[in-house]
Amino acid sequence: MSYKVHHRSLVPVPSSQRNLHSLAIAVASGNPVLLEGPVGSGKTSLVEHLAEMTGRIGTPHLLKVQLGDQTDSKVMKA
């Protein structure tokens, strides 16, 4: 399964630039990264922007899992 990214350009304000820089460092470390925050805070846009910038769009490079209050914890167990 591959994703088609429809990102809107990030607005280059200091907070989005800081967050993008932090995310890039975290991803470059080779460890999994978990972003959490309120709905609509830009988490997905940030990740999709970084994926597009690095040419890593779609599986296996980009895996999006959306968790929320309604997510059954049994779904994530392997």
N, C-alpha and C positions, 0 to 999 in steps of 0.2 A: 504494500500500500504506500503510495506516495502522496505528499501534501503539495497543494499548489498554494503558495504564499501570496496573499493579497494584502501586503502591508502598506500602510500609509506612512509616508516619511515621518520619522520621529522629529519632533520640534526640538531643535538643538538648544534647549535651556540647560542651565548648569545641572539640575537634578537628573535629567535624562542622560546627559553626558557622563555624569558620575556613575549612574546605575549601569550604563552600557560598559563602561570601563571595568567596573567591579565584576560584572557578569563575564566579560571576556577573560579576565584573570582567573576567575573560578573555573570556567570551562577549559582554559588552557592547562590547568593543573591536572586534568585527566580524571577528576573525581566527579561523581554525579552531583547535579545541582538541583536544589529544590527551591522554588520561588513561592512565597506565600504572601498574601495580601488581599485587600478587599477587591471585589468584582469591579472591573473598570479602571483599575489603577495602572494598567499598561504592562503587566507581566508578559502576556502573550506577544504583544507588539514588540517589546524589547527583545525577546528570544527570536522572533521571526526576523527582525531587523539584523541581528547578529548572524543568524543562519544565512540570510541572503548575502550579507557582506563577505562571508567566508566561503560561499558556494556549497554550503552543507544543508541544502533544502531537502526535506523528505527523509523517509526511513532508509537506512538505519541511523542517519545522522541526527534527525530531528524527530523526537517522540514526544507527543503532547498527551499528558494525562490530566484530565480535569477532575479534581476532587471537590466535594462539597458536603454539606450536611446530609444530603440525600444519597450519597455514595455508600453502597454496601461494602463494609470492610472485607467481607469474604471474597469479593471480586478480585482484590489485589493479592490474595494469598496464592502461592504457587505450590 
